[in-house]
């Protein structure tokens, strides 16, 4: 019933690796479908959730390291307002990631899941890092982007990631001590990273 969280510097290959691991183990790969689940329980469009997600963070640091209480789960899941704002988004996010963690057999990409599931006994936390130039090249090669477009996307996503963690009061998101495994993708290929994560799950 393991759950794997994949944190990454954008363009280091986290989504690619996460999908590979999920497919190999027969696990759920939780990424964009987290947005969909939030939209369903909030009774709003996924586009609205996307826009809120990009701005969310200010109050997450108060509860992000704790498992969600039953009272909060009941409060959030019984809400019928058909509305979402930053605070509700954070409540829903914590509930849903906690539920995914409890169900197990899942790979979760980003969204602070390494903090939300920090104390989960079956969670394995993985971080992917790489040099900026290598991440741009990865985006070019794997997403059919021009060099200029890939460079801009990586810069924007790096800035967004930094801003999000600043808002939630977390400055240590690339601290190796948070993770069971840190993969420097500039020193290995995807096949090696894949094997190392599988070995981690088997321990």
N, C-alpha and C positions, 0 to 999 in steps of 0.2 A: 504493500500500500504506500509506496514511496511517492514523494512529490519533489520535483526538481524545479528550482527557480533559476532562470537564466537572466543575469544582468549583463549589460555590455556597453562598451563605447560604441556609438552608432557606426555601422559599417564594419564592425569586427566579425560579423557573421553569426550573431546570436540567433536570429530568426531561422536562418538556414540550419544551424546546428540543432536548435530546438525541435524543428520539424523532423529532422533525421532521427533524433533520439525518440521522439514520440511515436514515429512510425515503426521503429525497430522494436520498441517495448509494448506497442499496442496501447499507449497512453493517450489521453486527451491532450491536445496542444492548445493551451489557453492564451490567446492573444486578442485578436479583434473580436472574438466571441464574448470576451469580458465586457466590451462596450455594448454588444448586442444584449447581453443579459441585464446590464444596468438599465438600458433603454426599456426593456420589457417590464422590469419591476417598477421603474419610475413612470411608465406609461408615456414615454416621450420618444422622439425619433433618435436613431443612432447618431445623426448629424449633430443634434443638440448635445448629446453626451460627449461627442468628440470635441466640440468647442469648449465645453465646461472642463473637460479633462486637461486641455492645454493650459488652463488657468488655475487649476486646482492646487491646493497644497497648504494653505496657511494654518489649518487646525489639525492636520494629520499627525503632526509630531506628538500630540497629546496622547494618542491611543495607538499609534502605528506598531509599537512593539508588543502589544498585548493581544491575546485572543479575544474575539468579540463576545460580549455577554449575551445570554439568551434574551434579556430585556431589549437590547439594541436590535437583535435579529428580529424579534417580534414587532418592534416599533417600525423598523424600516420596511419589512416585508408586508405589513398590513396597511401601509400608507397608500391611499388611493387618490392622491392629489393630481396626478398627471403633470407633475412639475419637477424640475431639477435645478439646483443651484450648486455652488461649490461645496457647501457643507453636506448636502444630501448626496452628492456624487461621492464624497469621501466615505460617508457612512455605507453606501451601497458597495463601493469598491472593497472596503474592509470585510464586509459581510460575505461577499461573493468569493473573494480570494480565500478567506478562512474556510468557507464551505468546500471549495475545491481542495484545499489542503486536507480537510477532514475526510473527504471522499477518497483521496489518494489517487494513484495511478495517473498522474498529470504532470505535464511540463508547463510552467507558467513563465511567460516572457515579460520581464520588467514590471512596471507599475508599483515599485516599492515592495514587491512580494518578498524580497529577502528580509525586509523589516517586519512585515505583517506576520510572516511565518518563522520569525527568528527562533522562537522556542519550540517549534513543532518538532517532535522527536523523530519523525520519519522524513523530514525535509533535508534536501541536499542543495546547497547554494553554490552556484557556479558564476564566475565573472570572466568575460572575454575582453581583452584589451589588445590594442595594436597602435602603431604609429599613424598619425593623421594621413600621410601620403598613401600608406597601404590600405587604409580604410576607404579613401577616395577611389583607389584602383579596384577594390573589391566591388564597390557600388557600380563602377563603370562596367566591369566584366559580368556581373551577375544581374544587373537591372537595365542593361542596354542604355546607359546614360552617357552623354558627352562629358568630357573632363570638366568643363566649366559647370555644368549642371550638377554633377556628382560632388564637386568641391563645395558648391553652394549648399546643397542638401546636408552634407556632413557638418558644415559650419553651423547651419541653422539648428540641426538636431543636437549638436554639442551644447549650443547656447541654451536650448530649451531644457535639456537634461540638467544643466547646471542651475538654471533658474528654478526649476521644479524642486530640486533638493534643497536649495537655499530657502525656498518658501516653507518647506516642511521641517526646517531646522536640522537637516542632516548634511554634514560636510564630509562624512567619512565613507561615502558610498563606493569609493574605489579602494578602500582599505582592505588589504588581503585578509585581515583577521575576521572579517564578516563572512568569509566564504570557506567552503570545504575545498574548493579547487579554483585556482586562477590560471587561465589559459592565455598565454602570450601568442596570439595568432600570427605574429611576425616570425615566430620561431618554429611553427608547426603548420601542417596542412589540416584540412577539415577531417580527413580520415583519422589522423592521430588524435585530434580533439574528440572526435566521436568515440574512439576506443577508450580514452581516458575517462570520459563521463560514464560510459557503460561500466567500466571497472569500479568507479566510485559507487554506483548504484548497487553493485553486487557485493559490496563490503558489508 
